[in-house]
Amino acid sequence: MFDALRDEHLGGAGLDVFFEGAVRRHGSLARFAERHRDAAFGGITRSSMSDIAKGVAENILRLHAGEQLVNRVA
């Protein structure tokens, strides 16, 4: 990826990291990251947030009614 960015065969790259320090530790990529950095909002859109909120609310109602929860990860 570094070579493709450096040689401009790749116009940009999105790095999904948990914290800013992760890019700094990979020195060769850090100089490209300095061009534009943004908070990681990946798949967050109004539509996705609405769907997530609806799913949470529906699961709260299921829990209150003693029903099985959906989309449970455990």
N, C-alpha and C positions, 0 to 999 in steps of 0.2 A: 504494500500500500504506500509505503514511504516513497519508493521509486516512482510509482505512478503519479503521486501528488507532485513530487519534485519536477518530473518531466512533463507535467501538465497534461498527461493522458487521462487523468482523473481530476475533475474540477473541484471536488470536495468529498468529504467523508463525514458521516455521522458516527460518533463514538458514544455508545451508551455505557456510561460508567456511573458508579455509585457516588463518587466524590471527585472533586476537582484535582486532587493530588494524583490520581491514577494517570492522568495525561502527563503530568510533570515527570513522573518516574520513567516514562518512555521518551527519553530526550529527543530522539530523531523526529518524533511526531509532534512534540511540543511546539516547535516553531510554526507548524501549520495550524495548530489549535489556537494560536494567538491571533490569527486573522479574524476569527469570529467564534465567540463562545456564547452559549446560551444555556439557560437552565434546561434540564431534560424534561420535556413535556411529551415525548414520544407519541403515544396514542391518545393523548387527552384532547378531546374536542367537546363541544357542547353536547353533541349527540351521545358520545361515549359516557360523559359524566352523567347525563340524564338516565341512560340505560343502567349504569352502575347504581345510581341512587334508587331507581325503581326496583332493581334486584334486591338491594339491601332492605328496602321498606317491605317488600313482599316476604323476605325471609324473617323479618321481625314479626310480621303477622302470623306466619307459619309457626314460629317458635312459641308465640303466645297461645296459639290454638293447639299446640302439642303435635303439630304435623312435622314431617321430615323436611329438613332444609334442602334446597337445591344449590347446585354449583359449589358444594362444600369441598374444600381442600383440606385434607387431614390424613 
